[in-house]
């Protein structure tokens, strides 16, 4: 597709429950990024993929967060045992590399996760 | 690591006037600087970007300037219109780790 598709738009989970978010990158884009945007607007990098391989996971709270990008499937971000502070909007972006440089990153509309 | 500071946090201008948002970055290895516009309830959308081998770039009413020596870059919007009202984010990017480091955002309000 020509846009990054994120599902669901909204997700409500009780504290301690699992949350799973999905992202379909733009066809042909080999890089996928996940960002977390909390109430004060700041974006926090979580993880990036080059095709199905983890490229950079330095932003991931590894104890409860995991992510995958498998061939022929949407990418996913999963949070085990959600906490109140996980409440945020999670954005996925995709991009392609052109002549060794990363081109424009296109963002999805985000998934708003509310942990109650 | 890289750190990006963005000012002001809120900017209110009269319709038709110009708006300027400024960012500074800390890591001289950063080589790509995009600006994103985020409207309420939507994802960020790229409005203009600049690479470190260029000092200025313009696209209609929007321009970005980069001063590599001082490590700062600015967004300029001329002849502002109501639809320019949004939150604007600057970011710095390094090819070494493909990470975007974001500024804290500027809420731009265009007064009619």
Interface residues (C-beta under 8 A of the other chain):
Chain A: X4 X31 X33 X35 X40 X41 X42 X43 X45 X48 X55 X56 X58 X91 X93 X100 X101 X102 X104 X105 X106 X107 X108 X109 X110
Chain B: X32 X34 X36 X41 X42 X43 X44 X45 X46 X49 X51 X87 X89 X93 X95 X97 X98 X99 X100 X101 X102 X104 X105
